[in-house]
Amino acid sequence: MSPGDTPLLEARNVTKVYGNVNALAGVNFTLSGGEIVGLVGDNGAGKSTLVKTLCGAHSPSSGQILIDGAEVVFTSPKESREQGIEVVYQDLALANELSVTENIFLGREIRRGGFLGRLMTMDRKAMHDSARETLESLAIEIKDVETRCGMMSGGQRQAVAVARAIMWGSRILLLDEPTAALAVAESDKIAGLVSGVKEKGVGVILVSHNLPQVYELCDRVVVLLRGRVVTELHRGQYSIEDLVSWITGAAMHKTS
Amino acid sequence: MTDLNETGGVSGDSVSSVNAMSDETFESEQAKRSLEVERRIAQRRRFLQRAQQQGLALVLVAVFVIMWLSSPYFMNKDNLLTAASVVSILGIMAVTETLLVIAAEIDISIGGVMALVSVLVGLLVGDGLNVWLASGIAMLAAATVGLLNGVITVHFKINSLVTTLGTFSITTGLAYVFSGTTTVQIQGAGFGFLGNGSILGAPATVYFFVALWLLGAFVARQTTIGRHIYATGDNFEAADRSGIRPKRIRMWLFIVNSVVAGFAGLVVTSELASSAPQIGDPYLLAVITAVILGGASLTGGRGRLSGTLLAVAILGVVQNGFALLEYSSYLQNLVTGCLLILAVLVDQFVRRAER
């Protein structure tokens, strides 16, 4: 990111204290549109706490969160969604008994015009076509958008959840371990999807333990250790071994 | 049969497309194997879902033929209309109960609400009130019970089986206390039409049932509210995150269900031309049986009003046939119970097929 640009999302000196544990001890973090930033760290390093703080599930103990340079205060995930931040969880996202179209449009159904529309009647054809279009624009391969989500693979469901977020104008996508439960081939497809999302100008935060994938996908990697950002690594300027030694804390002993 | 299927919830036909994913898209052997497993699961599920729906139609045909052969009075226009009239009262309540079960809640207080409404009407008419005004007040009481069910279940997060068992006990208790267990005669002002009237040769109750069923099927299948009801029962968390307010949906379903039960109470009161605290007794088990037999899953998210319609018809034929053959009503309870357990087992098989 060039200096002077206002980042899409910024966390300034964010802390989170649970009792006498500093889960986040003053974290600074930025994300620009069209950027994929990896968030890595060992268990307990503060990744989940940071994600929850950014999406409004937790409020920070101190510090600021800014979107487009303006401070925002979220008291619930719903409020962060209204600002265009979408967290995609693997299992919580979809209603399995509903079709792909119905899931994508859940809560935002297209109604028919005129009298029938006032009776809350849905325009299934318009919804069908629109869902098709969105999935195609993201190169998500689902043969029939009227398929029930419960009948699809984990990767396809994840893809539908991402498509849903993109379709409704999310500008910031938080992917929390998106490929942890997926087969290798499916995991590769999600990686492709994330790259496609980036091209649409969406900022993506990828929380993952899959370091080769983080290495390949992310423009920048932020490493957390004991609630602090210990380093930021830029694409092409580090190796996976470097990443591992930063995550474990070994790199800090080397340099100091 | 086909047109009935379309009126319900999620279309079974869409399932077939899962198999259509092209094999080249998956490079690894592992992915291919899991695709193969999924295809087999999909096939099995499709089969079981069809078996559930068509099995219901088959049972209906079977009981119909058995009764036709067993009793010379069964296949008679007047008898069939009587049977339809009797079962319509149950059917009215089964429509809204189905929607409630799809939203992953249940209301077993309906029998108590019927009794309370009946007794209140008797009491108020006894005090000299107009019967329709009395009915209106009694319906308000029914709505209040629904509101109570909703608030306790939705806001205090109490299992609805427990909540409505409580309100069932309360409403039944109130009905007996208010009435002093006596029956009050109610007549005049055209009140008898609800239970005994007929339009173009068919009982009014059948029209009530058909109208409510059509409305319910329309809402479930065609409207956004219907989708939200399914989503609420299927994945509450996802429903909440998508901003559709699943709590409010459940709340309204409880209220509507109670109001409909109250209306059924009015119909029965009108039919008997008297109010009595016992009138709800035969309906509770029958309504729940119709809903479950019709394929609505107690875990929520799944169910069709077409299934409920078939199940109501089956119960109607069985009830009528048993009466014609002069079998004991206890035997009828036994058969209803067996059907209920069978239906729950089939539902369990269908769901296990997905795992």
Interface residues (C-beta under 8 A of the other chain):
Chain A: P77 K78 R81 L92 A93 L94 A95 N96 E97 L98 S99 E102 N103 L106 G107 R108 E109 R111 L119 M120 T121 M122 E141 K143 D144 E146 T147 R148 G150 M151 M152 S153 A183 V184 A185 E186 K189
Chain B: G9 V10 S11 S14 V15 S17 V18 A20 M21 S22 T25 F26 E27 S28 Q30 A31 S34 L35 E38 A42 R45 Q222 T223 T224 I225 R227 H228 Y230 A231 D234 N235 E237 A238 A239 R241 S242 G243 I244 G301 R302 E354
